[in-house]
Amino acid sequence: MNCLDVKLKELVFATAEYESMLLLRNEVLRIPLGRVLDEKDLEGEQWQRHFALVSVRGDTLAACLCVRDLGENTYKIRQMAVSENCRKRGLGRRLVLAVEQILLHEGAQIIVLNARITAVEFYRKMGYSICGKTFDEVGIPHVKMQKNLAGEKG
Ligand SMILES: CC(C)(COP(=O)(O)OP(=O)(O)OC[C@H]1O[C@@H](n2cnc3c(N)ncnc32)[C@H](O)[C@@H]1OP(=O)(O)O)[C@@H](O)C(=O)NCCC(=O)NCCS
């Protein structure tokens, strides 16, 4: 697929596209750790939102993330994944910034996430700051990061 020929799409829970997203998440976020997505990973996803960059022609997913509403205008980005052969071409940035704009127009003020240490620099470039200590999740170090969207509208 041409990684740059993609568009943003919101995926509906429990559809074929949602299943394709699970395959990408498994491939990018779990298999390299010797794991697979489990029940805990998928808990509550029927109430979450799912966004992806999908190929314009077919339905190949290049990147995806999930969003959980934590209340009080705060949202959590989780399960961010870019297909290995599409990395470092700006897709991660495009997806995060596009989803932030959608959430901002729906009233979001704060976005939080648990970043893998290996992805901290990526999120820093997107305007996120570290706001906690390092902790373990799925067997690898993570750190909490957040971004205040105040001033981003317009
Ligand atoms: C981390 C990830 C989402 C980044 O996506 P991407 O599409 O490759 O990132 P982009 O091309 O949009 O990069 C945007 C900027 O961040 C930088 N960047 C991207 N990944 C980086 C990394 N791991 N470390 C340092 N900088 C990184 C890019 O160089 C670019 O910088 P620039 O603007 O100065 O050129 C992707 O590499 C990925 O899916 N990794 C495996 C899964 C993962 O770690 N997910 C996050 C879990 S918290």
The ligand as an SDF file (V2000), in Angstrom:
LIG
                    3D

 48 50  0  0  0  0  0  0  0  0999 V2000
    5.7310    5.6640   17.9380 C   0  0  0  0  0  0  0  0  0  0  0  0
    4.9730    5.6530   16.6130 C   0  0  0  0  0  0  0  0  0  0  0  0
    3.4670    5.7230   16.8960 C   0  0  0  0  0  0  0  0  0  0  0  0
    5.4060    6.8780   15.7960 C   0  0  0  0  0  0  0  0  0  0  0  0
    4.6990    6.9010   14.5700 O   0  0  0  0  0  0  0  0  0  0  0  0
    5.3750    7.4410   13.2100 P   0  0  0  0  0  0  0  0  0  0  0  0
    4.3360    7.4860   12.1750 O   0  0  0  0  0  0  0  0  0  0  0  0
    6.5910    6.6380   12.9260 O   0  0  0  0  0  0  0  0  0  0  0  0
    5.8190    8.9100   13.6510 O   0  0  0  0  0  0  0  0  0  0  0  0
    5.9140   10.2150   12.7040 P   0  0  0  0  0  0  0  0  0  0  0  0
    6.5480    9.8540   11.4120 O   0  0  0  0  0  0  0  0  0  0  0  0
    4.5940   10.9020   12.6340 O   0  0  0  0  0  0  0  0  0  0  0  0
    6.9450   11.0810   13.5470 O   0  0  0  0  0  0  0  0  0  0  0  0
    6.7030   12.3960   14.0050 C   0  0  0  0  0  0  0  0  0  0  0  0
    8.0030   12.9010   14.6300 C   0  0  0  0  0  0  0  0  0  0  0  0
    8.3430   12.0680   15.7470 O   0  0  0  0  0  0  0  0  0  0  0  0
    9.6220   11.4540   15.5330 C   0  0  0  0  0  0  0  0  0  0  0  0
    9.5360   10.0790   16.0370 N   0  0  0  0  0  0  0  0  0  0  0  0
    8.6870    9.1150   15.6420 C   0  0  0  0  0  0  0  0  0  0  0  0
    8.8800    7.9960   16.3590 N   0  0  0  0  0  0  0  0  0  0  0  0
    9.8930    8.2800   17.2160 C   0  0  0  0  0  0  0  0  0  0  0  0
   10.5590    7.5230   18.2150 C   0  0  0  0  0  0  0  0  0  0  0  0
   10.2060    6.2640   18.4920 N   0  0  0  0  0  0  0  0  0  0  0  0
   11.5630    8.1290   18.9110 N   0  0  0  0  0  0  0  0  0  0  0  0
   11.9180    9.4060   18.6530 C   0  0  0  0  0  0  0  0  0  0  0  0
   11.2980   10.1810   17.7150 N   0  0  0  0  0  0  0  0  0  0  0  0
   10.3100    9.6100   17.0070 C   0  0  0  0  0  0  0  0  0  0  0  0
    9.8490   11.4920   14.0340 C   0  0  0  0  0  0  0  0  0  0  0  0
   11.2160   11.4400   13.7260 O   0  0  0  0  0  0  0  0  0  0  0  0
    9.2090   12.8260   13.6850 C   0  0  0  0  0  0  0  0  0  0  0  0
   10.0810   13.8680   14.0610 O   0  0  0  0  0  0  0  0  0  0  0  0
   10.2460   15.2170   13.1630 P   0  0  0  0  0  0  0  0  0  0  0  0
    8.9300   15.9020   13.1970 O   0  0  0  0  0  0  0  0  0  0  0  0
   11.3310   15.9630   13.8740 O   0  0  0  0  0  0  0  0  0  0  0  0
   10.6140   14.7440   11.8050 O   0  0  0  0  0  0  0  0  0  0  0  0
    5.3020    4.3820   15.7660 C   0  0  0  0  0  0  0  0  0  0  0  0
    6.6900    4.3100   15.6170 O   0  0  0  0  0  0  0  0  0  0  0  0
    4.8300    3.0700   16.3460 C   0  0  0  0  0  0  0  0  0  0  0  0
    3.6910    2.6440   16.0950 O   0  0  0  0  0  0  0  0  0  0  0  0
    5.6890    2.4000   17.1280 N   0  0  0  0  0  0  0  0  0  0  0  0
    5.4230    1.0900   17.6920 C   0  0  0  0  0  0  0  0  0  0  0  0
    4.2600    1.1180   18.6450 C   0  0  0  0  0  0  0  0  0  0  0  0
    4.3800    2.1590   19.7270 C   0  0  0  0  0  0  0  0  0  0  0  0
    5.4250    2.3590   20.3350 O   0  0  0  0  0  0  0  0  0  0  0  0
    3.2440    2.8250   19.9660 N   0  0  0  0  0  0  0  0  0  0  0  0
    3.1570    3.8360   21.0140 C   0  0  0  0  0  0  0  0  0  0  0  0
    2.7750    3.1510   22.2610 C   0  0  0  0  0  0  0  0  0  0  0  0
    2.7000    4.2870   23.6100 S   0  0  0  0  0  0  0  0  0  0  0  0
  1  2  1  0
  2  3  1  0
  2  4  1  0
  2 36  1  0
  4  5  1  0
  5  6  1  0
  6  7  2  0
  6  8  1  0
  6  9  1  0
  9 10  1  0
 10 11  2  0
 10 12  1  0
 10 13  1  0
 13 14  1  0
 14 15  1  0
 15 16  1  0
 15 30  1  0
 16 17  1  0
 17 18  1  0
 17 28  1  0
 18 19  1  0
 18 27  1  0
 19 20  2  0
 20 21  1  0
 21 22  1  0
 21 27  2  0
 22 23  1  0
 22 24  2  0
 24 25  1  0
 25 26  2  0
 26 27  1  0
 28 29  1  0
 28 30  1  0
 30 31  1  0
 31 32  1  0
 32 33  2  0
 32 34  1  0
 32 35  1  0
 36 37  1  0
 36 38  1  0
 38 39  2  0
 38 40  1  0
 40 41  1  0
 41 42  1  0
 42 43  1  0
 43 44  2  0
 43 45  1  0
 45 46  1  0
 46 47  1  0
 47 48  1  0
M  END
$$$$
